[in-house]
Structures are given as structure tokens and as C-alpha cells.
Amino acid sequence: MYAAVAVLLYRSLAGGHKSGRELSALHWATLPPLLLHTWLLYRMVFGPDGIYLGVGTAISVIIWLTVAIYWLGSFFYRLQGLQVFILGAAAGLVLLPALLPSVHPLSHTELAAFRLHLLISLLAYSLFTIASLQALMMAVLERRLHGGALPAYLQSLPPLLTMERLLFRIITAGFLLLTLTLGSGMLFSEELFGRPLQFTHKVVFGVLAWLIFAALLAGRQLYGWRGRVALRWTLAGFLALVLAYIGSKFVLEVILQR
């Protein structure tokens, strides 16, 4: 269903058929697969003996949040061109829980503080996923603008300046959530995990990502960073986050079978 909507949306934009009624219909057509995805995740994540959030399910949750945020954002911005790529990615990533199923429930899920910590971290990952995809799309759009001809499906995107403002709003929101994630992990490590904070692979890369995004936002304010500079810093921070969370879960669950 995600793939079908992505193909129809791409064909509509590439063919120049951008009537408000057609785009509105395709916008609402995203809702059924999104709701089905929600139901599937609920059944996979919430088990009788705890919360199951393996690497496949975690990626599926992140892409679900990304689709949901883009769907809501489409009420305020012209995001159809970006939704083509988001829905296409969701069509593939939604299958990951079947390929990499969660075997063991997470520990400490009975604690409200841990559940809040987990929710905030997933929201932060989703926002930075959106920021990274949007930064890549901005780079493609800028290159095609310099080349002269602009494909029809890219013409549906907002102006570059609008996309840039939206990008830094997303990064700022993600940075605040990442700060809360790291802060809650540090303050409540003893309560959540039964031991003082340790500088594990996950913590080190999480702090590194925080420093990268802090430098990006500071550079934006002080030096007006934009364009390719902002793209490099955004992707570097996102890569650090992937290594911090998804990378560590993949090593533990898939390679070490723990």
C-alpha cells in the first residue's frame, strides 16, 4: 500500500497533474497503510511479557513516525515530492521486523521513566531521519536548479529557502529531544539500568551526535552555515546516531545473538 501510493504520487507529479483534488486524494490515501502500520507495530511491540523493540522493529517504528510526521506536515507545506521518497522507503523498511524479529523483550519497561526515555529517543531519531532526507533532497534540488531543467516532480517541492528554514526547525526540535534523551539517560541511569552511567559504544556515539548537531546549530547562528556545509554536518550527525542506536542493536541482536 505504501508502494502503491508512492508510485501514484510520483506519476501524478511527474506527469504534471497537480490538481488540488488529486493531490488531496493521494494525501488521504496514505492514511490506510499508515493506520495498518500502526496496528502491526502495536501488535509487535507490546507483548504480554513486555516491550519488544529489536533492530528491525525499531527501524520500522522510526519510519512509521517519519511517515506520520510528513503526513501531518503536508497540511501546512507542499511536501508531496518528499513523500514519494518517504513512502518508497517505508514500503521496504516496513518488512524489516519479519526479517529481523524481536526475540527478547526489553528490560526495565515497567518503569515509567524508561518508557518516557524510549519515546523521546525514538522521536529524536525520527526527526533526524526527516532532516537527513530533506537535506539530501535539497542538495539534489540545488544541483538540478544549477543545471537548468527541473523535473516535474521536483517542481512540487517548496522553495529552497522555505525548505532550509523547515530543515533547521526540524534539527532544532530533534536536538532538544536528543538533549532530553541523553540527559534522562545520565540522570536516571542508576534507576533505569541498575548501574552508574558507563561510556559504552552507544553513549559515546550519542554524545558525538549531540556535539555535531550543537556545532551545526551554532554555526548556523554565528556564521550563517547553509547549503553543502549544513548537508555535511546533518549527515555526519545522523550517521553518528545510526551507529549509536541501530548499529549497537544490530551487533548485539544479529551478530552476537544477544
N, C-alpha and C positions, 0 to 999 in steps of 0.2 A: 504493500500500500504506500509506503514511503517512496519507493522507487517509481511507482506509477504517477504519483503527484509531482515528483521531481521531473520526470520526462514530460508530462503535460505542461508544466510550468515553463520548462526550457523551450519547448516547441512554441508555446504561446509568445514568449518574449523574443525568441529568435525569428519568428515569423512576423513580428511587428504587430501582433494582435494584442494590444494592451488596453482593451476597453475596461472600464471600471467594473462592469458586471462580471466579465470573465475572470479578472484577477481576484475579485471578491469571492467568486465561486471556488477558485483554486485555493484561496486562503482558507476558506471553511472546510475544504476537502482535506486539509492537513489534520483537522481535529479528530476524525475517526482513528487513523493509525496512532496518533498521539495518545488518545484515550486507551486504545488497546495496549499500547506500550506501557502505559501507567498501570493497567491491571496486571499485565505479565510481571512487571517489576515488583509489584506488591506481593504477588504470589511467590516470587523467587527470593525476595529479600527477607520477608517476615515469616520465619518458620516457627513451629511450635516450641522449639527449644532455644530460640534466639534469633539474632540478625545474621543473615548470610550475605557477605559482601566480598566475594572473591574478585580477582582481577577482571574477569570477563563481565561480571555483574556491575562492578564499579565503573567500567568504561561505558556500559550501557546506561547506567544512571546519569553519567556526565553528559552523554549525547542526548538523553531524554530531556534533561534540564536545558541544554543548549537549544533544542528544537522548541521547547516551551517558551523560553525567553525570546527567541526570534519570532515566534508566532504572536506573542503579546506585543513585541516591538513593532510588528507590521501594522498595528493600528495607528502608530504615530510616525513611522518612517517608511520610505519606499525601500523595502529590503528583499523584494522578490528575486533579484539577481543573486543575492547571497543565499537565499533559501534554497535555490537549486542545488548548491553545493552542500548545504547543511543536510537537506533531506536525502541526497545521494549518499553522504557519509553515514547517516542514520540507518539507511537500508542495509548497509553492510555490518555496521557495528552492533546493531540490534541482535545479530546472530551469535555474538561472542559468548554469551552465557551458555549456549549449547555446546560450544567448542571448549570453553574453559569454565566448567561449572564450579560453583562454590561447594566445597566438601565439608568444611567445618564452620560452625557459627563463630562470630566474633565474641571475644571475651569482654567483660565489663559492660555489656549492653544494657544491663539492668540499671545502670547509673544514669540519671537524667543529664548530668554534666557531660558524660561521654557521648550521649546521643546528640546533644547540642553541638559539641565539638565536631562530631562527624558530619552533621548537617551543614555547619558553616564551612567546613573544609570542602565538601562537595560543591557547594555554591561557588566558592572561590575558584575551584578548578573549572567549573562551567564557564564562569565569566572570562577567565584567562584563555579558555579554548575559543570562545567567541572573539576575543581580542586578537588572538593569533590568526584565525581565519580571516578576520576583517583586514588585518594588516597585510596579509598576503594578497587579498583581493584589491586593496588599494595600490599595492605595487604593480599588479597586473594592469589595473586601470590606468595608472600613471604612464606605464610603458606604452600602452596602446594609444593613449592620447598623444604622446610624442610621435608615435608612428603615423598619426593622421586618422586612419579609418578606425571606427569603433563599432564592434559587433552590436547587433540589436539588443541582445540580452544584457549587455553591459550598459546600454543606454538607460536601462530602467533603474540603475543604481543612483543614489543621491549624489550631489556634487562632492568632489574630493574634500573640500573644506568642511562640509557637513559630516562626512564620514570620519574625518580626522577628529572633529570635536566629539563625536559619538565614541570613537575609539578611546580617547583619553578619559571620557566619563566611565566607560566600562573598566578600564585599567584602574582608575581611582577606586571604584566600588570593589573590584577584585582585590586590590591592595589592602583596603580596610578589612575585608573578610579574611584575607591571608594573615594580617596582623592579629586579628582576633583568634584565628586558628593556632598560630604559634604561641600567642600569649596564654590561651587557655591550656595548651599542652604543657607549657612551662610552669604555670601557676598550680595546676591540678595534677601534675604528673604522679605525685605520690598517691593521690586518691584514685586516679584513673587506672594506673598501671602497677601500683603497689611498690614503686621504687622511685628514687630521685631521677630527674631528667638526665638522660645519657645522650652523648653526641654520637648517635648512630648515623648510618648512611642516610636514612630518611630525614633526620633532623638537620644534618649538615646541608643537604641539598635544598631543604625547605628554607633555611636561613639564607642560603645563597640566592635563591629565587627572590626572597624578600628584599635583599640588598640590591639586586639587579633592578627590580621594579621601583624601589625607592630612588635609585640613581636616575632612572628614566624620568620619573615624575619631577625630580629636582632639576634635571637637565631641561625639561620642557619649560619649567617656570623661569629658570635663570638664563638659559641660552636659547630658548625657542626651538628645541630639538623637534624635528618632524621628518617626514619622508623616509628615506632609507635608513637614517640613523635610528629613528623610532622603530622601524621594522626589525632591525638587527637586535635591539635591546629587548623588544617584545618577544621575539622568537627565542632568544637566549634565556630569558626568564621562564618561558613556557617549557623549554627543554629541561631546565633545572627542576621544575615542578613534576614533569613526567618521570624523571629519574628518581625524584624523592618518593613519590607515591606509587605510580603504576609500575615503575621499574623494580622497586623493592618488593611489591606484592608478586610480580611475575617471577622474580628469582626465588622467593620463598615457596610459592604455591606450585609453579610449573617445573622449575629446575630442581629445587630441593625437596619438593613434595611435602611441605610442612604446612 
